[in-house]
Amino acid sequence: MTREHVFPRWLAGVLPEQERWRGQDLAVVGKESTTAAGLPTTTREMGERFTDSTVSRVCASCNHGWMNDLEETSRSELTLLIKGDTTTMSIEQARSLAFWVAKTCVMAQLTHPESAATSPSLYHLMYRDRIPPPGMRIWALATDTDEWSVRMQHVGLLYGDTSTLEFSEPCNTHSTTIGLGKVAFCIMATTARLPLPSLEDIPPLKAVRLWPDPSPFPWSRTNPLDDVSLWIVSDLLQLWVGDDDDDFLNALMEIGLRNM
């Protein structure tokens, strides 16, 4: 196995100055019933620069083959979004960008295995099909932030009926938010029977769906989201599966008021 950078080193040339990795990995347990799950939440903050983090879980042929090719094909489009430039993405560009985000997301999960929610079988499907795995949704959001200009927040959940759930099982659902300069990517995925929210249909977010069903889209930074709004976005899946529907709606209202 070889060391694969979670975030490619070339990003250091286009991201804001970074002293340390400012993101956190979280492992939490969700629930389907109203009975609260009893496992504690674990939190870990990384102590490395964003582009220094590596995982030793990738074979040399993948690392120097298709994964390197993906970095090269996605670099120009990703750089435009990071810098906040106005552009128009084709279907193929959107598909390539979505696969880059998915690959980066699953690599980031491996820095904290307790919160990983992507199974080896899904890795195989990504390798075979060269697209994000089944059950994953990806959005891009324009931002104007400080805290989220270099940040990754990952939340892994074990979702199910607590009357039958085995807490020793691995996470089956996750939400990952990655902030890179003037863009943030929101990734939600599940292998449980959990309908995920359609962020593209929520007006205050102005989220562009990259996956599934990518389509051409114009990109601009009209009414970009601020730091507080991005923190709310990073918590949306937890609010979505929570016991009180009002929490999710109130969070969306807060984003709307901040971005009028």
Secondary structure, 3 states (H helix, E strand, C coil): CEEEECCCHHHHHCCCCCCCCCCEEEECCCCCCCCCCCCCCEEEECCCCHHHCEEEEECHHHHCCHHHHHHHHHHHHHHHHHHCCCEEECHHHHHHHHHHHHHHHHHHHCCCHHHCCCCHHHHHHHHHHCCCCCCEEEEEEEECCCCCCEEEEEEEECCCCCCCCCCCCCCCEEEEEEEECCEEEEEEEECCCCCCCCHHHCHHHCCEEEECCCCCEEECCCCCECHHHHHHHHHHHHHHCCCCHHHHHHHHHHHHHHCC
